[in-house]
């Protein structure tokens, strides 16, 4: 029977090379399974994942709840275990899948935080973006996030060769490529930015967006950039690249775009992932109803 470490390494190789999951998902899997391993070895003195039954798994879930871990995080860990034990079953390292008796806890659905288009317009109308490399780069990052709905991981991977007139080729989850249209404004910004980039940096990085030192943009850099600029126009706590993605989708829907169109642009595998944005639109209608209905005033 393989040890914890051998099972973890084998599973990680599987999800990375065969399922081609994102680095973020791989990190989450590794964290969840390491925490579960610690629980099994410290609480029950078990030596292998295969020794765990549904009882030990349930007790881990109880401990997570007692430690006030959110239902969303617990469900993610349960999802990790489901994938992992399914893998062990396929490899015949276990005869029965203990996850068959595990039920995920219900969680309250939180609507995605988003910024209305007028708030984003207010941001771009601020006289804070300089015409030099830094200013052009910063405004292009914000325009791409809010104007295309691409993910942070997709943004930093864009190469200059991925841009073709009115569209950008992006590499999404599972290494799936898709084409995302861009506005004339973004096309103009890209042209101005690339000219300034060529003046400042002589070397070719290949990647479209780079730091002040000429290196490829990284996630924390973009997080700080987005948080800083959105902080100039809102007190909302959630000010992240993903909030910009939510804003793009919700504003598209509010302006009459079809759900299937938004799904394709966002790169969602299932329509159910896109339907969450309809709830924001419904809440918006309710607010307008309460505000303007004659019997509500």
KAUR-V60894 format. One record per residue. N is the residue number from 0. RES is the residue in three letters. OMEGA is omega in whole degrees, 0 to 359 (NA if undefined). NEAR is the number of other ideal C-beta (glycine too) atoms within 8 Angstrom. Layout:
n:N res:RES omega:OMEGA near:NEAR
n:N res:RES omega:OMEGA near:NEAR
This chain:
n:0 res:UNK omega:182 near:5
n:1 res:UNK omega:178 near:7
n:2 res:UNK omega:176 near:8
n:3 res:UNK omega:185 near:10
n:4 res:UNK omega:180 near:6
n:5 res:UNK omega:179 near:8
n:6 res:UNK omega:179 near:14
n:7 res:UNK omega:181 near:12
n:8 res:UNK omega:179 near:8
n:9 res:UNK omega:180 near:10
n:10 res:UNK omega:180 near:12
n:11 res:UNK omega:177 near:11
n:12 res:UNK omega:180 near:8
n:13 res:UNK omega:184 near:10
n:14 res:UNK omega:180 near:13
n:15 res:UNK omega:187 near:10
n:16 res:UNK omega:183 near:6
n:17 res:UNK omega:180 near:6
n:18 res:UNK omega:176 near:7
n:19 res:UNK omega:179 near:7
n:20 res:UNK omega:183 near:10
n:21 res:UNK omega:178 near:8
n:22 res:UNK omega:179 near:6
n:23 res:UNK omega:180 near:7
n:24 res:UNK omega:178 near:9
n:25 res:UNK omega:179 near:12
n:26 res:UNK omega:179 near:8
n:27 res:UNK omega:178 near:10
n:28 res:UNK omega:183 near:15
n:29 res:UNK omega:180 near:10
n:30 res:UNK omega:182 near:8
n:31 res:UNK omega:183 near:12
n:32 res:UNK omega:177 near:14
n:33 res:UNK omega:178 near:9
n:34 res:UNK omega:179 near:9
n:35 res:UNK omega:177 near:12
n:36 res:UNK omega:179 near:11
n:37 res:UNK omega:180 near:8
n:38 res:UNK omega:182 near:10
n:39 res:UNK omega:183 near:14
n:40 res:UNK omega:183 near:11
n:41 res:UNK omega:184 near:6
n:42 res:UNK omega:186 near:8
n:43 res:UNK omega:180 near:7
n:44 res:UNK omega:178 near:6
n:45 res:UNK omega:184 near:9
n:46 res:UNK omega:184 near:7
n:47 res:UNK omega:175 near:10
n:48 res:UNK omega:184 near:13
n:49 res:UNK omega:180 near:9
n:50 res:UNK omega:183 near:8
n:51 res:UNK omega:174 near:10
n:52 res:UNK omega:179 near:7
n:53 res:UNK omega:180 near:10
n:54 res:UNK omega:179 near:6
n:55 res:UNK omega:180 near:13
n:56 res:UNK omega:178 near:13
n:57 res:UNK omega:180 near:9
n:58 res:UNK omega:176 near:9
n:59 res:UNK omega:179 near:11
n:60 res:UNK omega:177 near:12
n:61 res:UNK omega:179 near:8
n:62 res:UNK omega:178 near:9
n:63 res:UNK omega:179 near:11
n:64 res:UNK omega:180 near:10
n:65 res:UNK omega:177 near:6
n:66 res:UNK omega:176 near:6
n:67 res:UNK omega:172 near:5
n:68 res:UNK omega:184 near:7
n:69 res:UNK omega:178 near:7
n:70 res:UNK omega:180 near:9
n:71 res:UNK omega:180 near:7
n:72 res:UNK omega:179 near:9
n:73 res:UNK omega:179 near:14
n:74 res:UNK omega:178 near:11
n:75 res:UNK omega:179 near:10
n:76 res:UNK omega:177 near:12
n:77 res:UNK omega:178 near:12
n:78 res:UNK omega:177 near:9
n:79 res:UNK omega:180 near:12
n:80 res:UNK omega:178 near:14
n:81 res:UNK omega:179 near:10
n:82 res:UNK omega:183 near:10
n:83 res:UNK omega:182 near:12
n:84 res:UNK omega:173 near:13
n:85 res:UNK omega:178 near:10
n:86 res:UNK omega:179 near:10
n:87 res:UNK omega:179 near:12
n:88 res:UNK omega:179 near:10
n:89 res:UNK omega:180 near:6
n:90 res:UNK omega:179 near:7
n:91 res:UNK omega:174 near:6
n:92 res:UNK omega:173 near:9
n:93 res:UNK omega:180 near:10
n:94 res:UNK omega:180 near:3
n:95 res:UNK omega:179 near:5
n:96 res:UNK omega:182 near:8
n:97 res:UNK omega:182 near:13
n:98 res:UNK omega:180 near:12
n:99 res:UNK omega:182 near:7
n:100 res:UNK omega:181 near:6
n:101 res:UNK omega:178 near:13
n:102 res:UNK omega:180 near:4
n:103 res:UNK omega:178 near:8
n:104 res:UNK omega:177 near:9
n:105 res:UNK omega:178 near:5
n:106 res:UNK omega:179 near:8
n:107 res:UNK omega:181 near:5
n:108 res:UNK omega:177 near:6
n:109 res:UNK omega:179 near:4
n:110 res:UNK omega:179 near:8
n:111 res:UNK omega:175 near:11
n:112 res:UNK omega:179 near:7
n:113 res:UNK omega:178 near:11
n:114 res:UNK omega:178 near:11
n:115 res:UNK omega:184 near:8
n:116 res:UNK omega:180 near:9
n:117 res:UNK omega:179 near:6
n:118 res:UNK omega:177 near:10
n:119 res:UNK omega:177 near:12
n:120 res:UNK omega:179 near:8
n:121 res:UNK omega:179 near:9
n:122 res:UNK omega:184 near:12
n:123 res:UNK omega:178 near:9
n:124 res:UNK omega:178 near:5
n:125 res:UNK omega:180 near:9
n:126 res:UNK omega:183 near:3
n:127 res:UNK omega:182 near:5
n:128 res:UNK omega:180 near:9
n:129 res:UNK omega:180 near:6
n:130 res:UNK omega:179 near:5
n:131 res:UNK omega:184 near:7
n:132 res:UNK omega:183 near:11
n:133 res:UNK omega:181 near:8
n:134 res:UNK omega:180 near:10
n:135 res:UNK omega:178 near:15
n:136 res:UNK omega:182 near:12
n:137 res:UNK omega:182 near:11
n:138 res:UNK omega:178 near:11
n:139 res:UNK omega:177 near:13
n:140 res:UNK omega:182 near:14
n:141 res:UNK omega:180 near:14
n:142 res:UNK omega:179 near:12
n:143 res:UNK omega:180 near:13
n:144 res:UNK omega:184 near:16
n:145 res:UNK omega:185 near:10
n:146 res:UNK omega:179 near:11
n:147 res:UNK omega:181 near:13
n:148 res:UNK omega:180 near:13
n:149 res:UNK omega:179 near:11
n:150 res:UNK omega:177 near:11
n:151 res:UNK omega:181 near:11
n:152 res:UNK omega:179 near:10
n:153 res:UNK omega:181 near:12
n:154 res:UNK omega:186 near:15
n:155 res:UNK omega:179 near:13
n:156 res:UNK omega:183 near:9
n:157 res:UNK omega:175 near:13
n:158 res:UNK omega:179 near:8
n:159 res:UNK omega:180 near:8
n:160 res:UNK omega:180 near:5
n:161 res:UNK omega:184 near:10
n:162 res:UNK omega:179 near:10
n:163 res:UNK omega:179 near:7
n:164 res:UNK omega:187 near:4
n:165 res:UNK omega:180 near:7
n:166 res:UNK omega:178 near:10
n:167 res:UNK omega:174 near:12
n:168 res:UNK omega:181 near:11
n:169 res:UNK omega:179 near:14
n:170 res:UNK omega:185 near:8
n:171 res:UNK omega:180 near:11
n:172 res:UNK omega:181 near:9
n:173 res:UNK omega:181 near:8
n:174 res:UNK omega:178 near:7
n:175 res:UNK omega:179 near:8
n:176 res:UNK omega:173 near:8
n:177 res:UNK omega:180 near:9
n:178 res:UNK omega:180 near:8
n:179 res:UNK omega:179 near:12
n:180 res:UNK omega:177 near:8
n:181 res:UNK omega:182 near:12
n:182 res:UNK omega:177 near:7
n:183 res:UNK omega:179 near:6
n:184 res:UNK omega:179 near:8
n:185 res:UNK omega:178 near:13
n:186 res:UNK omega:179 near:11
n:187 res:UNK omega:179 near:8
n:188 res:UNK omega:180 near:12
n:189 res:UNK omega:180 near:12
n:190 res:UNK omega:180 near:8
n:191 res:UNK omega:181 near:9
n:192 res:UNK omega:182 near:12
n:193 res:UNK omega:177 near:10
n:194 res:UNK omega:180 near:8
n:195 res:UNK omega:178 near:11
n:196 res:UNK omega:180 near:11
n:197 res:UNK omega:179 near:7
n:198 res:UNK omega:185 near:6
n:199 res:UNK omega:184 near:6
n:200 res:UNK omega:182 near:8
n:201 res:UNK omega:182 near:2
n:202 res:UNK omega:178 near:5
n:203 res:UNK omega:179 near:3
n:204 res:UNK omega:184 near:9
n:205 res:UNK omega:180 near:6
n:206 res:UNK omega:182 near:12
n:207 res:UNK omega:187 near:10
n:208 res:UNK omega:183 near:11
n:209 res:UNK omega:180 near:12
n:210 res:UNK omega:179 near:9
n:211 res:UNK omega:181 near:5
n:212 res:UNK omega:178 near:4
n:213 res:UNK omega:179 near:8
n:214 res:UNK omega:178 near:8
n:215 res:UNK omega:177 near:9
n:216 res:UNK omega:177 near:12
n:217 res:UNK omega:190 near:9
n:218 res:UNK omega:182 near:8
n:219 res:UNK omega:178 near:6
n:220 res:UNK omega:182 near:9
n:221 res:UNK omega:177 near:14
n:222 res:UNK omega:181 near:11
n:223 res:UNK omega:180 near:8
n:224 res:UNK omega:181 near:11
n:225 res:UNK omega:181 near:16
n:226 res:UNK omega:181 near:10
n:227 res:UNK omega:186 near:8
n:228 res:UNK omega:177 near:12
n:229 res:UNK omega:178 near:13
n:230 res:UNK omega:179 near:8
n:231 res:UNK omega:184 near:8
n:232 res:UNK omega:181 near:9
n:233 res:UNK omega:175 near:8
n:234 res:UNK omega:180 near:3
n:235 res:UNK omega:182 near:9
n:236 res:UNK omega:182 near:4
n:237 res:UNK omega:180 near:6
n:238 res:UNK omega:186 near:10
n:239 res:UNK omega:175 near:9
n:240 res:UNK omega:181 near:12
n:241 res:UNK omega:175 near:8
n:242 res:UNK omega:177 near:16
n:243 res:UNK omega:177 near:14
n:244 res:UNK omega:176 near:13
n:245 res:UNK omega:182 near:13
n:246 res:UNK omega:179 near:14
n:247 res:UNK omega:184 near:13
n:248 res:UNK omega:182 near:15
n:249 res:UNK omega:180 near:13
n:250 res:UNK omega:175 near:12
n:251 res:UNK omega:181 near:12
n:252 res:UNK omega:179 near:14
n:253 res:UNK omega:180 near:8
n:254 res:UNK omega:172 near:7
n:255 res:UNK omega:180 near:4
n:256 res:UNK omega:178 near:8
n:257 res:UNK omega:182 near:5
n:258 res:UNK omega:181 near:11
n:259 res:UNK omega:179 near:7
n:260 res:UNK omega:179 near:9
n:261 res:UNK omega:179 near:15
n:262 res:UNK omega:182 near:11
n:263 res:UNK omega:180 near:8
n:264 res:UNK omega:181 near:11
n:265 res:UNK omega:181 near:11
n:266 res:UNK omega:177 near:12
n:267 res:UNK omega:179 near:8
n:268 res:UNK omega:182 near:5
n:269 res:UNK omega:181 near:6
n:270 res:UNK omega:181 near:9
n:271 res:UNK omega:179 near:5
n:272 res:UNK omega:181 near:10
n:273 res:UNK omega:185 near:13
n:274 res:UNK omega:179 near:9
n:275 res:UNK omega:182 near:10
n:276 res:UNK omega:177 near:13
n:277 res:UNK omega:179 near:9
n:278 res:UNK omega:176 near:10
n:279 res:UNK omega:181 near:14
n:280 res:UNK omega:178 near:11
n:281 res:UNK omega:178 near:8
n:282 res:UNK omega:178 near:9
n:283 res:UNK omega:178 near:9
n:284 res:UNK omega:179 near:8
n:285 res:UNK omega:180 near:8
n:286 res:UNK omega:179 near:8
n:287 res:UNK omega:179 near:8
n:288 res:UNK omega:181 near:9
n:289 res:UNK omega:183 near:8
n:290 res:UNK omega:189 near:7
n:291 res:UNK omega:180 near:7
n:292 res:UNK omega:185 near:8
n:293 res:UNK omega:181 near:4
n:294 res:UNK omega:178 near:4
n:295 res:UNK omega:184 near:8
n:296 res:UNK omega:NA near:5
